């Protein structure tokens, strides 16, 4: 079973786009809302060294944000992570 974790906020259009993209791939996403829990924001920054959302992890691998996800998919990297 693949694990997809995404740090998000409620009003982020890139978060919405990333969730829709992953849903089209039939992947369930565990969403961690950094706008409602400051400790999660601190955790996200510590793990990624980034302050922007979304921050996406597939099977423990940090993909980055939405643009990074799409670029990785175009190069076949998302499928590789899902098979790993």
C-alpha positions in Angstrom: 0.0 0.0 0.0 1.4 3.4 -1.0 1.5 6.2 1.6 1.0 9.7 0.5 1.3 12.5 3.1 0.7 16.1 2.2 1.1 19.2 4.4 -1.7 21.7 3.4 -3.7 24.7 4.3 -7.5 25.3 3.7 -7.1 28.1 1.2 -4.2 26.9 -0.9 -5.1 26.4 -4.6 -2.0 24.4 -5.2 -3.0 22.0 -2.4 -6.4 21.5 -4.1 -4.7 20.9 -7.4 -2.3 18.4 -5.8 -5.1 16.5 -4.1 -7.1 16.3 -7.4 -3.9 15.1 -9.3 -3.3 12.4 -6.7 -7.0 11.4 -6.7 -6.8 10.9 -10.5 -4.0 8.4 -9.8 -6.4 6.8 -7.2 -4.1 7.6 -4.3 -5.4 8.3 -0.9 -3.8 11.3 0.8 -3.2 11.8 4.5 -3.6 15.5 4.8 -1.8 17.5 7.6 -3.2 21.0 8.0 -0.5 23.4 9.0 -2.9 26.3 9.3 -4.8 24.7 12.2 -1.8 23.2 14.0 1.4 25.3 14.4 3.4 22.2 15.5 2.7 20.6 12.1 4.0 23.7 10.4 7.2 23.5 12.5 7.4 19.8 11.6 7.0 20.5 7.9 9.7 23.1 7.9 12.1 20.9 9.8 11.5 18.0 7.4 11.6 20.0 4.1 13.4 23.3 4.9 10.5 24.9 3.0 7.7 27.2 4.3 5.2 26.8 1.4 2.4 24.3 0.9 1.7 21.8 -0.3 4.7 19.7 0.7 4.1 16.2 -0.6 5.7 12.9 0.5 5.2 9.6 -1.4 6.3 6.5 0.5 8.5 8.6 2.7 10.2 10.4 -0.2 9.9 14.2 -0.2 8.5 15.2 -3.6 8.1 18.9 -3.0 5.2 21.1 -4.0 2.6 20.8 -6.7 4.9 21.9 -9.5 7.5 19.4 -8.4 4.9 16.7 -8.3 3.8 17.4 -11.9 7.4 17.6 -13.1 8.2 14.3 -11.4 5.2 12.6 -12.9 6.1 13.8 -16.4 9.5 12.2 -16.0 8.0 8.9 -14.7 9.3 9.5 -11.2 5.9 9.2 -9.5 5.3 5.7 -10.9 8.8 4.7 -9.8 8.1 5.9 -6.2 4.8 4.1 -6.2 6.5 0.8 -7.2 9.4 1.2 -4.7 
